[in-house]
């Protein structure tokens, strides 16, 4: 009988919600990623009237974009625009 070999866990093995929450927290705690000063007043789409209410929305959006680009290499601005709107 063959021995069980544990395989590596990748982004596809983790649910999107869990990965985005964990990576957003990592981005928030790292000093390599700074929140722009305009992040509290910017809208996320042309169709939106107000800025997002959550304090961590910028980190969550960045984590979500990072996951999308990782899972689909070659994704450009046009593909992200279709997914996130505006």
TIGU-307203 format. One line per 10 residues: number of its first residue (from 1); their letters; for each residue x, y, z of N, C-alpha, C. Coordinates in Angstrom, 1 decimal, padded with zeros to 4 digits. Example, Ala and Ser with C-alpha at 12.3 -4.5 7.8 and 13.67 -1.06 7.14 Angstrom:
2
1) as) 013.2,-005.7,007.8,012.3,-004.5,007.8,013.2,-003.3,007.8; 012.8,-002.2,007.1,013.7,-001.1,007.1,012.9,000.0,007.9 $
***
This chain:
86
1) xxxxxxxxxx) 000.8,-001.2,000.0,000.0,000.0,000.0,000.9,001.2,000.0; 000.5,002.2,-000.8,001.3,003.4,-000.9,001.1,004.3,000.4; 002.1,005.0,000.8,002.0,005.9,001.9,001.3,007.1,001.5; 000.6,007.7,002.4,-000.1,009.0,002.2,000.9,010.1,002.1; 000.9,010.8,001.0,001.8,012.0,000.8,000.9,013.2,000.9; 001.1,014.1,001.9,000.3,015.3,001.9,000.7,016.2,000.8; -000.2,016.8,000.1,000.1,017.7,-001.0,000.0,019.1,-000.5; 000.6,020.0,-001.2,000.6,021.4,-000.8,-000.8,022.0,-001.0; -001.1,022.9,-000.2,-002.4,023.6,-000.2,-002.2,024.9,-001.0; -003.0,025.1,-002.0,-002.9,026.3,-002.8,-004.1,027.2,-002.7 $
11) xxxxxxxxxx) -004.2,028.2,-003.4,-005.3,029.2,-003.3,-006.6,028.5,-003.8; -006.5,027.6,-004.7,-007.8,026.9,-005.2,-008.4,026.0,-004.1; -007.6,025.6,-003.2,-008.1,024.6,-002.1,-008.8,025.4,-001.0; -008.6,026.6,-000.9,-009.2,027.4,000.2,-010.4,028.2,-000.3; -011.5,028.3,000.4,-012.6,029.0,000.0,-012.3,030.5,-000.2; -012.9,031.1,-001.2,-012.6,032.5,-001.6,-012.8,033.4,-000.4; -013.8,033.3,000.4,-014.1,034.1,001.5,-013.0,034.0,002.6; -012.6,032.8,002.9,-011.5,032.7,003.9,-010.2,033.2,003.4; -009.9,033.0,002.2,-008.6,033.5,001.6,-008.6,035.0,001.6; -009.7,035.6,001.1,-009.7,037.1,001.0,-009.6,037.7,002.4 $
21) xxxxxxxxxx) -010.4,037.2,003.4,-010.3,037.7,004.7,-008.9,037.7,005.3; -008.2,036.5,005.2,-006.9,036.3,005.7,-005.9,037.2,005.0; -006.0,037.3,003.7,-005.0,038.1,002.9,-005.2,039.6,003.1; -006.5,040.0,003.3,-006.7,041.4,003.6,-006.1,041.8,004.9; -006.3,040.9,005.9,-005.7,041.1,007.2,-004.1,041.2,007.1; -003.6,040.3,006.3,-002.1,040.3,006.1,-001.7,041.7,005.5; -002.4,042.1,004.5,-002.1,043.4,003.8,-002.2,044.6,004.8; -003.2,044.5,005.6,-003.4,045.6,006.6,-002.3,045.6,007.6; -001.8,044.5,008.0,-000.7,044.4,009.0,000.7,044.6,008.5; 000.8,044.5,007.2,002.2,044.7,006.6,002.5,046.1,006.3 $
31) xxxxxxxxxx) 003.7,046.5,006.4,004.1,047.9,006.1,004.4,048.1,004.6; 004.2,047.1,003.8,004.5,047.2,002.4,003.3,047.8,001.6; 002.2,047.8,002.2,000.9,048.2,001.5,000.3,049.3,002.3; 000.3,050.5,001.7,-000.2,051.7,002.4,-001.6,052.1,001.9; -002.4,052.5,002.7,-003.8,053.0,002.3,-003.6,054.4,001.8; -004.1,054.7,000.6,-004.1,056.0,000.0,-004.9,057.0,000.9; -004.6,058.2,000.8,-005.4,059.2,001.6,-006.8,059.4,001.0; -006.9,059.2,-000.3,-008.2,059.4,-000.9,-009.2,058.2,-000.8; -008.7,057.1,-000.1,-009.5,055.9,-000.1,-010.9,056.1,000.7; -011.0,057.0,001.5,-012.2,057.2,002.3,-013.3,058.0,001.5 $
41) xxxxxxxxxx) -012.9,058.6,000.4,-013.8,059.5,-000.4,-014.1,058.9,-001.8; -013.4,058.0,-002.2,-013.5,057.5,-003.6,-014.7,056.5,-003.7; -015.4,056.6,-004.9,-016.4,055.6,-005.2,-015.8,054.4,-005.9; -016.4,053.3,-005.8,-015.9,052.1,-006.4,-016.4,051.8,-007.8; -017.4,052.6,-008.2,-018.0,052.5,-009.6,-018.7,053.8,-010.0; -018.9,053.9,-011.2,-019.6,055.1,-011.7,-021.1,055.1,-011.3; -021.6,053.9,-011.1,-023.0,053.7,-010.7,-023.2,053.9,-009.3; -022.2,053.9,-008.5,-022.4,054.1,-007.0,-022.5,055.6,-006.7; -023.2,055.8,-005.6,-023.4,057.2,-005.2,-022.5,057.6,-004.0; -022.1,056.6,-003.2,-021.3,056.8,-002.0,-020.1,055.9,-002.0 $
51) xxxxxxxxxx) -019.2,056.3,-001.1,-018.0,055.5,-000.9,-018.4,054.3,000.0; -017.6,053.2,-000.1,-017.9,052.1,000.8,-017.8,052.4,002.3; -018.7,051.8,003.1,-018.8,052.1,004.5,-017.7,051.4,005.3; -017.3,050.2,004.9,-016.3,049.5,005.7,-014.9,050.2,005.8; -014.3,050.1,006.9,-012.9,050.7,007.1,-011.9,049.9,006.3; -012.1,048.6,006.1,-011.1,047.8,005.5,-011.4,047.4,004.0; -012.3,048.2,003.4,-012.7,047.8,002.1,-011.6,047.8,001.1; -010.6,048.7,001.2,-009.5,048.8,000.3,-008.7,047.6,000.3; -008.4,047.1,001.5,-007.6,045.9,001.7,-008.4,044.6,001.2; -009.7,044.6,001.4,-010.5,043.5,000.9,-010.5,043.5,-000.6 $
61) xxxxxxxxxx) -010.7,044.6,-001.2,-010.7,044.7,-002.7,-009.3,044.3,-003.2; -008.3,044.8,-002.6,-006.9,044.4,-003.1,-006.7,042.9,-003.0; -007.1,042.3,-001.9,-007.0,040.8,-001.7,-007.8,040.1,-002.8; -009.0,040.6,-003.0,-009.9,039.9,-004.0,-009.3,040.0,-005.4; -008.7,041.2,-005.8,-008.0,041.3,-007.1,-006.8,040.4,-007.2; -006.0,040.4,-006.1,-004.9,039.5,-006.1,-005.2,038.0,-006.3; -006.3,037.6,-005.7,-006.8,036.2,-005.9,-007.2,036.0,-007.3; -008.0,036.9,-007.9,-008.5,036.8,-009.3,-007.3,036.7,-010.2; -006.3,037.6,-010.1,-005.1,037.6,-011.0,-004.3,036.3,-010.8; -004.2,035.8,-009.6,-003.5,034.6,-009.3,-004.1,033.4,-010.0 $
71) xxxxxxxxxx) -005.5,033.3,-009.9,-006.2,032.2,-010.4,-006.3,032.2,-012.0; -006.3,033.4,-012.5,-006.4,033.6,-014.0,-005.3,034.4,-014.5; -004.1,033.9,-014.7,-003.0,034.7,-015.2,-003.4,035.3,-016.5; -002.9,036.5,-016.7,-003.2,037.3,-017.9,-004.4,038.1,-017.8; -005.1,038.1,-016.7,-006.2,039.0,-016.5,-005.8,040.4,-016.5; -006.5,041.2,-017.3,-006.1,042.6,-017.4,-007.2,043.5,-016.8; -007.0,044.8,-017.0,-007.9,045.8,-016.4,-009.3,045.6,-017.0; -009.5,045.2,-018.2,-010.8,045.0,-018.8,-011.5,043.9,-018.2; -010.9,042.8,-017.9,-011.5,041.7,-017.2,-011.9,042.0,-015.8; -011.0,042.8,-015.1,-011.4,043.2,-013.7,-012.5,044.2,-013.7 $
81) xxxxxx) -012.6,045.1,-014.7,-013.6,046.0,-014.8,-015.0,045.3,-015.0; -015.0,044.3,-015.8,-016.2,043.5,-016.0,-016.7,042.9,-014.7; -015.7,042.4,-013.9,-016.1,041.7,-012.7,-016.5,042.6,-011.6; -015.8,043.7,-011.4,-016.0,044.7,-010.3,-016.9,045.8,-010.7; -017.3,046.0,-012.0,-018.2,047.0,-012.4,-017.5,048.3,-012.7; -018.2,049.2,-013.3,-017.7,050.6,-013.6,-016.8,050.6,-014.6 $
***
